[in-house]
Amino acid sequence: MSIFSGLFRSRDKPKNRVGGGWSFLFGGTTSGKVVNERTAMQTSAVYACVRILAESVAGLPLHVYERTANGSKSTKPSHPLYRLLHDEPNREMTSFVFRETLMSHLLLWGNAYAQIIRDGRGFPFAIYPLLPDRMAVDRNESGELVYTYQSDKGHIKLRRENVLHIPGLGFDGLIGYSPIAMAKNAVGLALATEDYGAAFFANGANPGGVLEHPGVIKPEQADRLRESWQSQFGGANAHKVAVLEEGLKFHQMSIPPEQAQFLETRKFQTNEIARIFRVPPHMVGDLEKSSFSNIEQQSLEFVKYTLDPWVVRWEQSLQQALILPSEKATIFIKFNLDGLLRGDYQSRMQGYSTGIQNGFMSVNDVRGLEDMNLLTAEEGGDLHFVNGNMVKLADVGAAYKPNETEDTS
């Protein structure tokens, strides 16, 4: 063993931040609520953000492409990966469900894993998702990554080439951090405000109060009086008329929810969670700062700044794990975001018109983007046109030749 392998092996050894290495991040929070990936999904804002991102990635067209000799690209439906990624990765799941599942794992645990089943030639013929909280990542004595999965039948070791691993944000480039673990206090506060609201309205939307007796009563009498009051005028009976005897008086405690900033806190936590997942507030139901003039721009920014980084992370992980080394020069995997980046109908038509008039788009290019049937070659669908009244600046006046008899002085 060389001196360099001894120096760098411990530093490069991945730390399992999902199974045990970072378990201290979960559990209690400053709000007193227990937060983990599953309890976080009970918060409507977390559920909405995870669902929006998971369904968006799952619904994007995903194709296998081949680079041609002239530098262009074309889909390759005959490739073994095309059916797995585009239609069904295994017999139990569609492509949509598979990608939705892995994306939800990635958003909650910070990592997405799937087992790759290969044939005798090395081509994948099935891909099955694995639960991130059961996966541990380590290195063997040779320095190679080894994935250990805790199944119901025991621990199973998987080689690197048999695992599709999509890591989220992390510090070592191997294991991603759980967004829920890193933002547990924000999620815990959202859970606490929801519980407070549920308890408040379960009490008839009235805060507690004080029963005042003119005389002196024993502790056991006070307990019976309290229980009697709660059974008759608590919960669903909160708005019944109370009849007080023997000088008994009820004083309501004045702690209205607006003074406790209850509604403002809930709204802020919704925006806080949307900020964690980089989802525009209007997509989780907060339309306070959205209007007809800016909501389309916010949706385009969602595609550009939120979805696109996730898509690139997916594409490169799929490329690294599924494409054989002998094919990586010509075969690649790519999502299609064009449908999400299209503007309104009028803007699209203006853009198409500019493209056709300037020659960088054909009629069939436009019809393909609009999911219309293509025109045949006889109908001129693949022809490119350009305006004939435009010439190079250097050629201006070149066609003009003065007559020999014309006085040019």
Buried (B, 14 or more C-beta within 10 A) or exposed (E): EEEEEEEEBEEBBBBBBBBEBBBEBBEEBEBEBEBBBEBBBEBBBBBBBBBBBBBBBBBBEBBBBBEEEEEEEEBBEEBBBBBBBBEBBBEEBEBBBBBBBBBBBBBBBBBBBBBBEBEEEEBBBBBBBBBBBBBBBBBEEEEEBBBBBBEEEEEEEBEEEBBBBBBBEBEEEBBBBBBBBBBBBBBBBBBBBBEBBEEBEEBBEBBEEEBEBEEEEEEEEEEEBEEEBEEEBBEEEBEEEEEEEEEBEEEEEEEEBEEBEBEEBBBBBBBBBBEBBBBBBBBBEBEEEBEEEEBEEBBBEBBEEBBBEBBEBBBEBBBEBBBBEEBEEBBBBBBEBEEBEBBEEEEBEEBBEEBBEEEEBBBBBBBBBEEEEBBEEEEEBEEEEEEEEEEEEEEEEEEEEEEEEEEEE
